[in-house]
Amino acid sequence: MDMKYIVLVGDGMADYPVKELGERTPLEVAPTPNMDFIAQHGRLGQIRTVPAKMQPASDVANISILGYDPPAYYTGRGPLEAANLGVHLEEGDVAFRCNLITTSGDTLLDYSAGHISSKESSTLMKFLDAELGTKEIKFYPGVSYRNLILFKSSVAQGLDKVICRPPHDITGQKIFKNLPKGAAAKLLLELMSRSREILPDHEVNHVRIDLKENPANMIWLWGQGKKPAMPTFKEKFGLEGSVISAVDLIKGLGKIIGLDVINVKGATGYYDTNYQGKAEAALKSLKTKDFVFVHVEAPDEAGHNGDLREKMLAIERFDKYIVGAFLEAFKDKDNFRILVLPDHATPVARKTHVADMVCFGIYGKGITSGNFTAYNENEARKSELVFQKGHELMNYFIKSGL
């Protein structure tokens, strides 16, 4: 039988020791019998998913996990999300992530506008496109607060060089000090300022305020880039596969490298995502494909929110409904390998990504036991299996020992 390769990513799952947990991490305390099984019967290791001098963002980290060297291929987050939305970038075009955010005075209160629904977000993005869009500037709705704006080459000169801060890094901070900076930033600042003038009076925000939900009263532009050029996953590794995620970033990356994107009903990119549906869809895809990449955003969102309880619940659900589903499905087979890991750490104390190395576990055919006791950061530090260049792990995962 053909080998099956399964990559399971709990976004932002890694963390720092937490005082309330007795100076242990969420991975050490949350019930994770399935990931612990992988540690006990397979191998743990450490991987640096974010190269030096690059931002510890999910786009960079997941490019590494998929086996691509970020300095060679990364151009920005926006183009990856554009790929999933079907937004075509021509030479010189620049795509930005366009968050819907909540502000109060000069303070950025909420990077997600209360995790606004996709329906509400779509309404506001269409409104913004009608009011602020032109033939050269187009607004596109995405999932929840995660939207897109495209600048055509005729107005995009220098925009890829502007310095922009991710809004989830500056929650609670002053807006003025964190606005886009650079010679070409004027156009971005004008759009962000105009959005703040027109969004508060939209009916969607009146309803949200009546329901005591955070209004989407401004846009925040960041994560820009031009169209990337990447070889397909099959060209690099000889495998055809699928990707399952709720977020446009991961799905767009999958499309760019030739993976089939599987959309799962109820996959929200938040705490309430459809874990079981993702696992079922992934297992179904393996009937015809040899590789699947399953991404769960919930632990990362909990980290950004500084919500320890929800982060531990997200880790527990990821272990039970995602990792557990694959161990059960393959328990009587020997033609598989499972790789489980976070893309980066999102410590609840920091509420943002950090570039520290993260732990991974590998289990399956040809992987001998390393005698580890549990899946967590401290246990992984005992391992001699370390990948300073994160993109090299995928080649090891697919080819080592076979």
N, C-alpha and C positions, 0 to 999 in steps of 0.2 A: 504493500500500500504506500501511496505517496506520503511523505512527511508533511505534517501540519505545523505551522509556526503561528503562535498566538502571543501578541503583545498587549498587555493590559496596563493602562496608564491611569493612575489616580492623581489627577492634576493637583499640585501643591500639597500633596499628602505629608511630606516630610516637615519637620518642625524642630524647634528648640525645646530643651527641658522646661517644663511649666511648674511653677510653684504649687499651684492647686493640685497637681498630680504627683506631688512628692519629688519634684525635680526630675520627673520622667517625661518623655514625649508622648503625644497622642498615640503614635504607633506602638509604643511600649505598653500602653494601658488599655486601649480599645480592644475588644474581643476580635481577634483575627486568626481563627484556627486554620483557615485555608492557606493564608500567606505563611503562617508558622509551619504548616506541613511542607510547603515548598522550601522553606529554609532548612528544615530538618532532613529532608530527603533529596535536596538539590544543593545549590550553592548560592551564597550571598556574595556581593561585591559592592564596590563603589564606582560611581561614574560622575565625571564632570561634564554636565550637559551644556554648560554655558562657558564658552571660551573666554580667556582673559580679555578685558577691555570691551566686552560686549554686554549689553543689558540683560539681566536675568529675566527674560520674558518667555512666555509660553511658545511663541513662534520659534525663537532661537533654540530653545530646549527640545522641542519636538522635532525640529529639523535634525538635530543631533541624534535623537533616539532612532529616527528612521534611517540613519546611516549616511547622512549628508553633512559635509563639513560646513558649518555656518559661514565662516569668513569667505568661503568660495562661492556660496550660493545665495546667501541671505541678502535681500534688497529692502525689506520692510514688511510690516504686518499687513498693511492695506491691500497689497496685490494678492496676498494669499486669500483674504476674505473675498476680494473681488472675484477670484476664480470660482468660488462656490456660488456666488450670486449670479454668475453668468455675465459679469461685467467685463467687456473686452478692453484691455489696455493696449493702445498702440504705442509706437516708439515715442518716448518723451512724455507720455501721460504719467500722472502721479496720483495714486490712490491713498486716501487717509481713512483711518478709523474715525468714525463720528459718534462719540458717546452722547447720549442724552443724560444730562446730569441735573442735580438740584443744588442751587446756590442760595445763600442768604447774605445780603450785603456783599462784602468782599471775601466771603468764605465759601469754599467748596464743601458742601455738606454730604453729598452722596454721589459717588461715581456712576451709579446705575439708575438714578431717579426711582428709588424704591423697587428696583428690579421690575420696571415697567413691563407690561405685557407686550407681546409682539404685535397684537392688534392695535393697541394704543400707539405704540411706537411707529408702526407703519403709517397710521393716520397723520402723525406729526411730521414724519419725514416727507410725505407727499405734500403737506402744507409748506414745509421749508423749501422744497423744490419749486413749488409754484411761486413763492414769495422771493426767494433768494437765488434760485437756480437760473442758469443761462445756457446757451448752446455750449459753452466751454466749462460750465460748472454744474454737475448733476449730483443730486442726493438720492441714495438708494437705501430702502429699509432692509434690515437684517433680522437678527433674533434678539428680542427684548431691547435692551439699551445699546446693543452692539450693531451699529449701522455704518454706512460708508458714504464718502463723498469723493467724486472723481474730478480732477482738474485736467482738462485737455492740454496738450503740449503748448498750445498758443498762449496759455496763461500760467503754465506750470514751471517756467524757468526758475531754477533755484529753490523750488519748494521742497525738493528731496533733501536739501541741506539744512533746512530750518531745524532748530533744536526744540523738540516738543516733549513735554513730560506726560507720562500716563496718568490719567485722573485717579486711578486706584492707589497711586503712590503719594497723593497729596490731599487725601481726604482730611478735612478739618483745617487745612492750611489756607493761606491767603491766595486769592486768584491772581491779583496783580503781579505778585512776585513769581508766579509760575506760568505765565502766559508764553506762547511760542516766541522764540527769539531768533533773530537772524535778518540778513538783508532783505529776504523775500517774505518776511512774516506779516507784512502789512495786510495782504489780502486775507490771510487767516484771521487776523485780529478783527478786521471789519466784519467778516461773516459771524464770528463768535459774538461780537457786540450786537449785531443786528438780531441774532437769534434771541438774545436776552431781552430785546425790546418787544418782539412779537410773540414769543412762545407763552408767556404767562397768561395772556388773554384768550388762549385757545380753549375751546370747550372741553377738550380732554383734560386739561389741567384744572379747570373749574370743578369737574367731577372728581378728580383725584383729591383735591383739597377738601371737598365736601365729605369724602370718604376717609379723610385724615391720612392720606397717602402722600408721599413726597411728589411734588410736581416736577415735570421735566421742563425747567425754565431756562435752559441754556444748552448749547452744544459745546463739546470739547473735541478738538481736532488733534490727532497724534498718530503715531505708528505708520508714517508715510513710506512709500517706496514705489519703485518702477517695476515693470514686468520682469520676473526672474526667468532664467534659463536653466532648467534642471533636467538631467537624464531621468528616464522612468525607473521605477523600482525594479521592473523586470529586466531592464538593461543593466542595472547594477548588480542585482542579486538572482536573476533568473526565475523569479516567482511572480505569479499573478495573485492579486489579493484585493482586500476590501478594507475600508475604514468606516468606523461607526463613532459618531460624536454628535453633540447637540450644537456645537459652535462652528461658525463659518470659517474661522481660522484653520481648524484641523481638517474640515471637509475640503476647503480650498487647497490646502497643501496636498491632500490626498489626490485631488483631481489633477493637480499640476504634475505629480509623479506617476500618474496612470493607474491609481487604485480606484476601484469602484466605490462610490459613496453610497452608503445605505442609510436612508432616513428612517428613523424609528418613531412611531407615534408616541407622544408623551415624553419624548426626550427634550428637556427644557434647558439644560445647562445650569440648573439650580438644585436646591435641596430635594425638590420633588420629582426629579428626573425618573424616567422609567428604566430602572436598573435591569429588571428581568427581561423587558422587551429588548434591550441592547444585547444581552447575553443570548437570547433566543435567536435574534437576527444574525449574530456573529456565528453561532453554531450552524445555522442554516447555510450561511455563505461558504463555510468550509466543506460543504458537500461538493462544491464545484471549484473552489479556490484553495490554495495551499497556504495563504497568509492572511491574517486578520489583525487589525489594529483597533482596539477598543479604548476610547477615551472618555473619562468621567470628570466633569468639571466641578462637581459639588464640593470636594474638600478644599479646593482653591477659593471658592466663593466664601466658604466659612472662614478661611484664613483672612481674607480681605476684610471681612466683617468683624474680625476679632472675636468670633463666636466659638469658644472651645467646645461647648456641648454639641453644636451642629457639626463641627469638624470631626469629632469622635464618632458621631452617628453616621456621617458620610463614609468614614473609613470602614466602620462596621458593615454598612450596607454594601460597599464596594467589595469587601472580602466575601460576604455571604452570597450575594446575588450575582456578582461577576466572576470573581476567582473561583468560588465554590461551584458554579455552574460548569465551568470547564474541567475542573478536577473530577467532577461526577461523570461528565460525558466521556472522559478519556480514561477512566479508572481501570478499564480492562484492555487498554490499547497500549502499544509501544511505539507508535509512529508519530509522536508529537513532541514539541517543546513549548513551554510557557515561560515568558519573560514578564515579570511584574515589577513596576517601579513608578515613582512620581517623576514628573518632568523637572521639577525644581521644588524647593521648600517655600512655603508661604506661612511663616510663623504667625500664630495668632497675636503674639505680643508686638509684632512689627506691622501687621496688616498689609504686607507687601511681599514681593518676591525677593529672595536672596540668592546669591550665586554659589552657595556652598555645594560641595559634592553631595549626591544623594545615594541611597542604598537601592540595590536591585537584587532580585532573586530569579534564578533560572532552574527549571525542573523539566525532566523528560529524558528522551532517548540520548544516551551517550554522556549524560551529566552525572558524575559521581558525587556522592554525599560529601559535604565539607564539615559535617558534624556541628552544624549551627543549631541553636536551640529555639530561636524565634526570629520573626521578620521585624527588624527595627534598625534604627540608625546606629545604636551602640554595638549591636551584634555584628553589623556589616563592617564596622571599623576593624574587626579582628581578622578580616579576610585579606589575603594577599592578592586577590583578583581586583585590580584597580585599573580603570580606564581614564587617564588624564585627557585623552582626546575622545570625547563622548561618541563621536560618529563611528568609532572602531568597534563598539559593542555589538552593533547589528551584524557585522561580518562574523564575529565570534559566535553570536547566538545561532546563526544559520549554519555555519560551516565547522565549528570546532568539534573535534572528536568524532566526526562522521566520515 
